[in-house]
């Protein structure tokens, strides 16, 4: 080590300068290399900023296991919902003494306030069936008793049919009124039979009533559920709004003007979507469309009965006629048989 230091001190000035030049060149080279790397990196960053890499959207498969706990909770909630609902008391009670007695609460329509209970539906339906069977052969025009429900469905004016969406159409024109009186079945008798049918409808069914001459008068614009409240309203309508005079002016209360006659009534009926219809008439239907008039062509009625009325659930058409013409009777029977209904002649 002392020898190397001594040799350096004895080294000539020219050799020393060469060594320092070499060291300086190495330092400058390293510095330039760093500057060059920094410049390249800056250029790369600027280029990447100006020309960004296009977005690449990748959809990955999302695998999820079924939520067993949630499904179990839903099943338990369904079981809880099947439990019988609590019965409300119609009287207010208190365990504290008072100076004066509290009055009773007026009767409330509990069937409209409480949600439907499946057990109530079954009991109501069974009561309706047992009531129809209990009638036996007592009264009414039907061979099986008054209009009601039995093992074969419902019986109205001697026509047996079945369905859950029931619509009754009554032709109350003057010709039908006279022929019905002659046959011993006045409109007042049909009025009573209609009330009897409405009273025995189960809560699971829906119903509607339309009277017509050329204009028409409907109980409601659509079929309504056969709840106790709706049956009471319908019975009141039958009692007070029933038309028996053989005419129906468009200026009268709740009467709708209708130039298409029975064809227009059938179009309204198609909008109610019934699955069984009872039609009381004499088989002769008139209309006054623009530019024509007289009897409605059977082709027009056939288009409606076999078209809009059969969309969705099939609708059975039952005709009950009074002194219908022979050709009209043939057409009515053809239409009723094609829809699964019946035609009954009362002469």
VMD Tcl script that draws the C-alpha trace (Angstrom):
set ca {
  {0.00 0.00 0.00}
  {2.74 2.58 0.80}
  {4.39 1.59 -2.49}
  {1.31 2.38 -4.55}
  {0.91 5.81 -2.93}
  {4.57 6.55 -3.54}
  {4.20 5.53 -7.18}
  {1.25 7.84 -7.62}
  {3.18 10.78 -6.19}
  {6.13 10.08 -8.49}
  {3.79 9.75 -11.52}
  {4.26 12.38 -14.18}
  {1.81 15.16 -14.67}
  {0.80 13.91 -18.12}
  {-0.18 10.50 -16.82}
  {-2.13 12.13 -14.00}
  {-4.08 14.26 -16.46}
  {-4.94 11.20 -18.52}
  {-6.29 9.41 -15.48}
  {-8.49 12.40 -14.48}
  {-9.71 12.70 -18.04}
  {-10.73 9.04 -17.97}
  {-12.63 9.47 -14.69}
  {-14.35 12.62 -15.98}
  {-15.37 10.86 -19.21}
  {-16.86 7.98 -17.25}
  {-18.86 10.38 -15.05}
  {-20.07 12.33 -18.08}
  {-21.04 9.08 -19.84}
  {-23.03 7.90 -16.84}
  {-24.74 11.30 -16.57}
  {-25.61 11.31 -20.28}
  {-26.96 7.77 -19.97}
  {-29.32 8.86 -17.14}
  {-30.38 11.91 -19.13}
  {-31.11 9.73 -22.15}
  {-33.13 7.25 -20.07}
  {-35.10 10.14 -18.55}
  {-35.81 11.63 -21.96}
  {-37.01 8.25 -23.32}
  {-39.21 7.71 -20.27}
  {-40.71 11.19 -20.63}
  {-41.41 10.61 -24.32}
  {-43.09 7.28 -23.46}
  {-45.28 8.93 -20.79}
  {-46.25 11.79 -23.13}
  {-47.08 9.38 -25.96}
  {-49.12 7.20 -23.60}
  {-51.06 10.27 -22.45}
  {-51.72 11.50 -26.01}
  {-52.49 8.03 -27.40}
  {-54.16 6.12 -24.53}
  {-54.65 2.38 -24.76}
  {-58.21 1.56 -25.94}
  {-60.53 0.19 -23.26}
  {-61.02 -3.54 -23.33}
  {-64.25 -4.73 -21.67}
  {-64.13 -8.28 -20.44}
  {-67.22 -10.03 -19.11}
  {-66.37 -12.57 -16.49}
  {-68.78 -15.34 -15.52}
  {-70.41 -14.64 -12.17}
  {-71.04 -17.90 -10.38}
  {-73.42 -17.66 -7.44}
  {-74.63 -20.39 -5.21}
  {-78.41 -20.55 -4.54}
  {-79.51 -18.68 -1.44}
  {-80.78 -21.58 0.64}
  {-81.46 -19.47 3.70}
  {-83.53 -16.95 1.76}
  {-85.56 -19.69 0.09}
  {-86.22 -21.27 3.47}
  {-87.42 -17.94 4.87}
  {-89.79 -17.49 1.91}
  {-91.22 -20.97 2.44}
  {-91.75 -20.23 6.12}
  {-93.49 -16.95 5.26}
  {-95.85 -18.81 2.91}
  {-96.69 -21.28 5.66}
  {-97.38 -18.43 8.09}
  {-99.68 -16.80 5.53}
  {-101.77 -20.00 5.36}
  {-102.65 -19.76 9.04}
  {-106.28 -18.74 9.81}
  {-106.80 -15.02 10.23}
  {-107.93 -13.68 13.61}
  {-111.65 -13.01 13.90}
  {-112.58 -9.44 14.76}
  {-115.18 -8.81 17.44}
  {-118.02 -6.51 16.50}
  {-118.33 -5.16 20.07}
  {-116.01 -2.90 21.98}
  {-115.21 -4.21 25.44}
  {-113.35 -2.72 28.41}
  {-112.22 -4.18 31.75}
  {-112.30 -0.77 33.47}
  {-115.57 0.41 35.02}
  {-117.11 3.55 33.52}
  {-119.86 5.92 34.57}
  {-121.83 5.19 31.41}
  {-122.06 2.16 29.11}
  {-120.42 2.43 25.69}
  {-122.75 1.94 22.71}
  {-122.27 -1.04 20.43}
  {-120.30 -0.52 17.25}
  {-122.61 -0.58 14.20}
  {-122.34 -3.67 11.98}
  {-119.21 -3.53 9.82}
  {-118.72 -5.19 6.40}
  {-116.04 -7.53 7.68}
  {-115.95 -9.51 4.43}
  {-114.58 -6.40 2.74}
  {-112.07 -5.57 5.50}
  {-110.45 -8.95 6.14}
  {-108.30 -10.73 3.53}
  {-109.83 -13.80 1.94}
  {-109.22 -16.98 3.88}
  {-109.15 -20.25 1.87}
  {-111.15 -21.96 4.60}
  {-113.90 -19.35 4.22}
  {-114.01 -19.88 0.46}
  {-114.43 -23.63 0.89}
  {-117.11 -23.25 3.55}
  {-119.01 -20.69 1.43}
  {-118.89 -22.98 -1.59}
  {-120.01 -26.00 0.41}
  {-122.89 -23.98 1.86}
  {-123.96 -22.99 -1.64}
  {-123.85 -26.59 -2.82}
  {-125.77 -27.90 0.18}
  {-128.35 -25.12 -0.24}
  {-128.93 -26.07 -3.86}
  {-129.27 -29.75 -3.02}
  {-131.71 -28.97 -0.20}
  {-134.11 -27.29 -2.63}
  {-135.05 -30.63 -4.19}
  {-137.98 -30.28 -6.58}
  {-139.55 -27.32 -4.81}
  {-140.57 -24.42 -7.01}
  {-138.86 -22.76 -9.95}
  {-138.99 -23.56 -13.65}
  {-135.98 -25.88 -13.54}
  {-136.66 -29.64 -13.32}
  {-134.11 -29.78 -10.50}
  {-135.58 -26.88 -8.53}
  {-135.13 -23.13 -8.54}
  {-132.12 -21.52 -10.15}
  {-129.07 -22.48 -8.13}
  {-126.00 -24.72 -7.98}
  {-125.72 -28.46 -7.81}
  {-123.38 -31.23 -8.92}
  {-123.87 -30.21 -12.56}
  {-123.36 -26.46 -12.04}
  {-126.19 -23.94 -12.13}
  {-129.74 -24.14 -13.41}
  {-131.48 -21.02 -14.74}
  {-135.02 -21.19 -16.17}
  {-134.53 -24.90 -16.85}
  {-131.13 -24.61 -18.57}
  {-128.28 -26.43 -16.85}
  {-124.80 -24.94 -17.30}
  {-121.54 -24.37 -15.46}
  {-119.03 -21.55 -15.15}
  {-117.39 -19.05 -12.81}
  {-117.93 -15.84 -14.85}
  {-121.69 -15.60 -15.43}
  {-123.46 -12.99 -17.57}
  {-127.25 -12.75 -18.02}
  {-128.67 -10.91 -21.07}
  {-132.40 -10.08 -21.09}
  {-134.25 -8.92 -24.22}
  {-137.06 -6.77 -22.76}
  {-138.51 -5.50 -26.05}
  {-142.31 -5.33 -26.36}
  {-142.46 -8.47 -28.55}
  {-140.59 -10.51 -25.93}
  {-142.78 -9.12 -23.11}
  {-145.96 -10.20 -24.92}
  {-144.66 -13.66 -25.85}
  {-143.35 -14.27 -22.33}
  {-146.73 -13.35 -20.85}
  {-148.42 -15.71 -23.31}
  {-146.04 -18.54 -22.33}
  {-146.88 -18.02 -18.64}
  {-143.40 -16.72 -17.82}
  {-143.78 -12.94 -17.40}
  {-140.75 -10.75 -16.88}
  {-141.69 -10.47 -13.21}
  {-141.24 -14.26 -12.90}
  {-137.86 -14.02 -14.70}
  {-137.01 -11.22 -12.29}
  {-137.59 -13.55 -9.32}
  {-135.56 -16.36 -10.93}
  {-132.69 -13.93 -11.55}
  {-132.73 -12.84 -7.90}
  {-132.71 -16.49 -6.80}
  {-129.66 -17.22 -8.97}
  {-127.77 -14.17 -7.70}
  {-128.46 -15.12 -4.06}
  {-126.91 -18.58 -4.57}
  {-123.75 -17.53 -6.41}
  {-120.60 -18.67 -4.56}
  {-118.03 -16.06 -3.55}
  {-115.54 -17.58 -6.01}
  {-117.67 -16.53 -9.02}
  {-118.25 -13.23 -10.84}
  {-121.50 -12.07 -12.47}
  {-123.15 -9.37 -14.53}
  {-126.65 -8.42 -15.79}
  {-127.64 -6.54 -18.96}
  {-131.17 -5.69 -20.15}
  {-131.64 -4.53 -23.73}
  {-134.15 -3.67 -26.41}
  {-131.99 -1.89 -28.95}
  {-130.38 0.28 -26.31}
  {-129.11 -1.49 -23.21}
  {-128.89 -1.07 -19.44}
  {-126.10 -2.83 -17.53}
  {-125.89 -3.54 -13.80}
  {-122.15 -2.82 -13.90}
  {-119.73 -2.15 -16.79}
  {-117.80 -5.33 -15.92}
  {-118.33 -8.58 -14.03}
  {-118.14 -8.18 -10.23}
  {-117.22 -10.75 -7.54}
  {-120.20 -12.42 -5.87}
  {-119.45 -11.04 -2.41}
  {-122.27 -10.49 0.06}
  {-122.16 -6.73 -0.57}
  {-122.29 -7.08 -4.38}
  {-125.14 -9.59 -4.18}
  {-127.16 -7.18 -2.02}
  {-126.52 -4.32 -4.46}
  {-127.53 -6.57 -7.39}
  {-130.75 -7.66 -5.67}
  {-131.61 -4.01 -5.02}
  {-130.90 -3.21 -8.70}
  {-133.12 -6.08 -9.86}
  {-135.89 -4.91 -7.52}
  {-135.79 -1.20 -8.45}
  {-134.17 -0.91 -11.89}
  {-135.78 -3.87 -13.68}
  {-137.42 -2.90 -16.99}
  {-140.77 -4.61 -17.71}
  {-142.50 -2.07 -20.00}
  {-141.02 -3.30 -23.29}
  {-139.17 -0.05 -24.08}
  {-135.87 1.55 -23.09}
  {-135.26 5.19 -23.99}
  {-131.67 6.39 -24.25}
  {-132.66 9.42 -22.13}
  {-133.55 7.17 -19.20}
  {-131.25 6.69 -16.23}
  {-128.26 4.36 -16.82}
  {-129.41 3.49 -20.37}
  {-126.74 3.43 -23.11}
  {-127.67 4.33 -26.67}
  {-126.90 1.46 -29.02}
  {-127.66 1.47 -32.75}
  {-126.20 -2.04 -33.22}
  {-128.82 -3.73 -31.05}
  {-128.01 -7.27 -29.87}
  {-124.74 -7.20 -31.85}
  {-123.58 -4.21 -29.80}
  {-124.65 -5.95 -26.58}
  {-122.60 -9.02 -27.52}
  {-119.58 -6.79 -28.17}
  {-119.98 -5.28 -24.69}
  {-120.33 -8.82 -23.28}
  {-117.09 -9.89 -24.99}
  {-115.27 -7.12 -23.10}
  {-116.52 -8.59 -19.80}
  {-114.88 -11.97 -20.67}
  {-117.61 -14.32 -19.32}
  {-117.36 -18.10 -19.57}
  {-121.13 -18.71 -19.59}
  {-123.97 -16.49 -20.92}
  {-127.76 -16.84 -20.59}
  {-129.76 -15.00 -23.28}
  {-133.54 -14.55 -22.89}
  {-135.18 -13.42 -26.16}
  {-137.62 -14.31 -28.96}
  {-134.78 -14.86 -31.46}
  {-135.54 -11.75 -33.51}
  {-132.91 -9.02 -33.13}
  {-133.19 -5.55 -34.68}
  {-130.60 -2.86 -35.30}
  {-130.22 0.58 -36.92}
  {-126.60 0.98 -38.05}
  {-125.81 3.98 -40.32}
  {-127.20 3.42 -43.78}
  {-129.25 0.33 -42.98}
  {-131.69 -1.19 -40.52}
  {-134.04 -4.07 -39.83}
  {-133.06 -7.54 -38.64}
  {-129.44 -8.23 -37.71}
  {-127.89 -10.73 -40.17}
  {-127.00 -14.01 -38.49}
  {-123.56 -13.81 -40.10}
  {-122.87 -10.65 -38.04}
  {-123.91 -12.35 -34.78}
  {-121.93 -15.48 -35.69}
  {-118.75 -13.42 -36.17}
  {-119.03 -11.96 -32.66}
  {-120.05 -15.17 -30.88}
  {-117.39 -17.30 -32.59}
  {-114.77 -14.52 -32.51}
  {-114.32 -12.02 -29.63}
  {-116.49 -14.01 -27.19}
  {-114.24 -17.07 -27.57}
  {-110.93 -15.26 -27.08}
  {-109.16 -16.53 -23.96}
  {-111.50 -18.86 -22.05}
  {-114.24 -20.51 -24.11}
  {-117.67 -18.96 -23.50}
  {-120.83 -21.13 -23.51}
  {-123.94 -19.39 -24.94}
  {-127.35 -20.57 -23.66}
  {-130.51 -19.26 -25.34}
  {-133.97 -19.27 -23.71}
  {-136.53 -18.27 -26.35}
  {-140.23 -17.41 -26.51}
  {-142.07 -18.29 -29.76}
  {-138.96 -17.96 -31.90}
  {-139.33 -18.43 -35.65}
  {-138.24 -21.79 -37.04}
  {-135.24 -20.38 -38.93}
  {-134.17 -18.28 -35.92}
  {-134.40 -21.35 -33.67}
  {-132.14 -23.33 -36.03}
  {-129.54 -20.54 -35.97}
  {-129.70 -20.23 -32.18}
  {-129.30 -23.99 -31.70}
  {-126.36 -24.05 -34.11}
  {-124.61 -21.23 -32.20}
  {-125.28 -22.67 -28.74}
  {-124.15 -26.19 -29.69}
  {-120.95 -24.85 -31.26}
  {-120.04 -23.04 -28.01}
  {-121.04 -25.92 -25.71}
  {-124.30 -24.28 -24.59}
  {-128.02 -25.14 -24.94}
  {-131.19 -23.67 -26.44}
  {-134.53 -23.97 -24.61}
  {-137.84 -23.06 -26.27}
  {-140.63 -21.82 -23.98}
  {-143.92 -21.62 -25.93}
}
mol new
graphics top color blue
foreach p $ca { graphics top sphere $p radius 0.5 }
foreach p [lrange $ca 0 end-1] q [lrange $ca 1 end] { graphics top cylinder $p $q radius 0.2 }
display resetview
